[in-house]
Amino acid sequence: MDKYNQEHIERKLLYNEIMEMKGNVRVFCRCRPLSSEEVSKGHTCSFHFDPSKNRKLQIIASDASRKQFKFDHVFPPQANQETVFAETLLIVRSVLDGYNACIFAYGQTGTGKTFTIEGTEETRGVYYRTLEDLFKISTNRSSTMQYQFYVSMLEVYNENIRDLLNSKLDIKQTSEGKQEILGLTLAQAYNTDEVWELLETGKRNRSVGSTSVNELSSRSHCLLRVTVMRENLINGTQTKSHLWLVDLAGSKRIGKTEAKGERLKESQFINRSLSALGDVIAAFASKNQHIPYQN
Ligand SMILES: Nc1ncnc2c1ncn2[C@@H]1O[C@H](COP(=O)(O)OP(=O)(O)OP(=O)(O)O)[C@@H](O)[C@H]1O
């Protein structure tokens, strides 16, 4: 067996072992720092984090009592984009070995989902770092594997899906029972600059609104799909896999946002879809026979 195939098999075995040990649904918690506005209003941090127990987070209630929550990993406010991305690296890279994977950012409005997933030009988030890493590894493997990358971007706004890189879309069930999005643009990307351009185009096409909770709140779920086509140049095998990177709209306690009319309708749609997503993940995590994907 050649050196590459040996390495490939070892990597797959290691990946399977880790997935078995850690489970195939993993939950990280990232706590953002207080904003300057919160500091100026005299707010203080409402949780306690012990660096020696990076899987536990204590929430301090107004009566000073504490409630403890367990995660696969907790990132304190000082954790930077690189540290957060490093924890997802194994999942991201698995797409190069033919696995499908999905990363969601879930949380209340203003908690840092878009910051984590998208980031800014100075502090790039998961989208950019993912593609940067995939391009880098594909170059390293170029003597034995040929990779092609395609990027698609869509949003779910009031339960309608929109292609952020092009036109109208429809979801259909395939003969194997999978949900497929018909007509979704697949934009081939050769480097990170091209990906950044595509992300910018997609971002400009998003539906945004503002609530009194967060002026630049995302009112839709934004989904980036990376399609990886792989061909083993030694034995000719081909695979196609998807990595989904999802910036969900913020969950809200509707009473608190003073939302009315259109904003109220958006919030209701957001909360309903987040609850449907919760049901899917719960069914998936408890290995139920029926996963309510259709919802
Ligand atoms: N880890 C962080 N470090 C510094 N600033 C952060 C961090 N996380 C979030 N912020 C800042 O907090 C603000 C809110 O973050 P962001 O817009 O990402 O929240 P969100 O969860 O996506 O909100 P929404 O659901 O309303 O879209 C932004 O100004 C963002 O730059």
The ligand as an SDF file (V2000), in Angstrom:
LIG
                    3D

 31 33  0  0  0  0  0  0  0  0999 V2000
  -15.9680   37.2310   20.8850 N   0  0  0  0  0  0  0  0  0  0  0  0
  -16.2210   38.5170   20.5920 C   0  0  0  0  0  0  0  0  0  0  0  0
  -15.2700   39.4610   20.7540 N   0  0  0  0  0  0  0  0  0  0  0  0
  -15.5390   40.7580   20.4660 C   0  0  0  0  0  0  0  0  0  0  0  0
  -16.7150   41.2190   20.0200 N   0  0  0  0  0  0  0  0  0  0  0  0
  -17.7030   40.3340   19.8530 C   0  0  0  0  0  0  0  0  0  0  0  0
  -17.5250   38.9370   20.1370 C   0  0  0  0  0  0  0  0  0  0  0  0
  -18.6770   38.3130   19.8900 N   0  0  0  0  0  0  0  0  0  0  0  0
  -19.5270   39.2550   19.4610 C   0  0  0  0  0  0  0  0  0  0  0  0
  -18.9590   40.4760   19.4470 N   0  0  0  0  0  0  0  0  0  0  0  0
  -19.6200   41.7350   19.0560 C   0  0  0  0  0  0  0  0  0  0  0  0
  -20.9430   41.7260   19.6380 O   0  0  0  0  0  0  0  0  0  0  0  0
  -21.9120   42.2560   18.7400 C   0  0  0  0  0  0  0  0  0  0  0  0
  -23.0250   41.2420   18.4940 C   0  0  0  0  0  0  0  0  0  0  0  0
  -22.4640   40.1040   17.8460 O   0  0  0  0  0  0  0  0  0  0  0  0
  -23.1600   39.3870   16.5920 P   0  0  0  0  0  0  0  0  0  0  0  0
  -23.7340   40.3740   15.6550 O   0  0  0  0  0  0  0  0  0  0  0  0
  -22.1820   38.4100   16.0860 O   0  0  0  0  0  0  0  0  0  0  0  0
  -24.3570   38.6470   17.3370 O   0  0  0  0  0  0  0  0  0  0  0  0
  -25.4150   37.6150   16.7470 P   0  0  0  0  0  0  0  0  0  0  0  0
  -25.5210   36.5430   17.7710 O   0  0  0  0  0  0  0  0  0  0  0  0
  -25.0720   37.2220   15.3750 O   0  0  0  0  0  0  0  0  0  0  0  0
  -26.7440   38.4920   16.7820 O   0  0  0  0  0  0  0  0  0  0  0  0
  -28.0920   38.3500   15.8950 P   0  0  0  0  0  0  0  0  0  0  0  0
  -28.7350   37.0570   16.2400 O   0  0  0  0  0  0  0  0  0  0  0  0
  -28.9420   39.4940   16.3720 O   0  0  0  0  0  0  0  0  0  0  0  0
  -27.6900   38.4820   14.4760 O   0  0  0  0  0  0  0  0  0  0  0  0
  -21.1590   42.6470   17.4660 C   0  0  0  0  0  0  0  0  0  0  0  0
  -20.8770   44.0210   17.5360 O   0  0  0  0  0  0  0  0  0  0  0  0
  -19.8800   41.8190   17.5500 C   0  0  0  0  0  0  0  0  0  0  0  0
  -18.8000   42.4450   16.8650 O   0  0  0  0  0  0  0  0  0  0  0  0
  1  2  1  0
  2  3  1  0
  2  7  2  0
  3  4  2  0
  4  5  1  0
  5  6  2  0
  6  7  1  0
  6 10  1  0
  7  8  1  0
  8  9  2  0
  9 10  1  0
 10 11  1  0
 11 12  1  0
 11 30  1  0
 12 13  1  0
 13 14  1  0
 13 28  1  0
 14 15  1  0
 15 16  1  0
 16 17  2  0
 16 18  1  0
 16 19  1  0
 19 20  1  0
 20 21  2  0
 20 22  1  0
 20 23  1  0
 23 24  1  0
 24 25  2  0
 24 26  1  0
 24 27  1  0
 28 29  1  0
 28 30  1  0
 30 31  1  0
M  END
$$$$
